[in-house]
Amino acid sequence: SDIAYDILKEQPGLRPAPYLASRGMKWIQRQTRQSMDDDALEDYLRESHRLVVLKLTKQARKELGFAAS
């Protein structure tokens, strides 16, 4: 979410992902393992994946093997 992005980009060891941020995409790069534990990272990745899947068409979800939502 925009709120999570705004919070995370200010945390030590995290920054806007350079290639994506320059194109207006809101992705975070973890620079060190100390900046965020692996469990938190997995949670953010899972949520990012869910948000991307939600933006797919029903046909694309079906073709990729995702359940319709």
C-alpha positions in Angstrom: 0.0 0.0 0.0 1.0 3.6 -0.3 1.1 4.0 3.5 3.4 0.9 3.9 5.7 2.2 1.2 5.9 5.7 2.8 6.8 4.1 6.2 9.2 1.5 4.8 11.2 3.9 2.6 12.2 5.8 5.8 13.5 2.8 7.7 17.2 2.2 8.1 18.4 -0.5 5.6 15.4 -0.1 3.3 15.1 2.2 0.3 13.0 2.7 -2.8 14.1 0.1 -5.4 16.2 2.2 -7.8 15.1 0.9 -11.2 11.5 0.6 -10.3 11.2 3.9 -8.2 12.5 5.9 -11.2 9.5 4.6 -13.2 7.0 5.5 -10.6 6.6 2.0 -9.1 6.5 1.7 -5.3 8.8 -1.2 -4.5 11.3 -1.3 -1.6 14.8 -2.7 -1.7 16.1 -4.4 1.5 19.8 -3.6 1.8 20.6 -5.6 4.9 19.1 -8.5 6.8 19.0 -6.4 9.9 16.6 -3.9 8.3 13.7 -6.3 8.4 13.5 -9.9 9.5 12.7 -12.7 7.0 9.2 -13.3 8.4 8.3 -9.6 7.9 9.8 -9.7 4.4 7.7 -12.8 3.5 4.6 -11.1 4.8 5.2 -8.0 2.6 6.0 -10.2 -0.4 2.9 -12.2 0.1 0.8 -9.1 0.3 2.5 -7.6 -2.8 1.8 -10.8 -4.7 -1.9 -10.7 -3.6 -2.3 -7.1 -4.8 -0.8 -7.9 -8.2 -3.0 -10.9 -8.7 -6.1 -8.9 -7.8 -5.3 -6.5 -10.7 -5.2 -9.3 -13.2 -8.2 -10.0 -15.4 -10.3 -13.1 -14.5 -9.0 -14.7 -17.7 -5.4 -14.1 -16.8 -5.9 -15.4 -13.3 -7.4 -18.6 -14.7 -4.6 -19.0 -17.2 -2.0 -18.6 -14.5 -3.8 -21.0 -12.1 -5.0 -18.5 -9.5 -8.4 -18.9 -8.0 -11.0 -16.4 -9.0 -11.7 -13.7 -6.4 
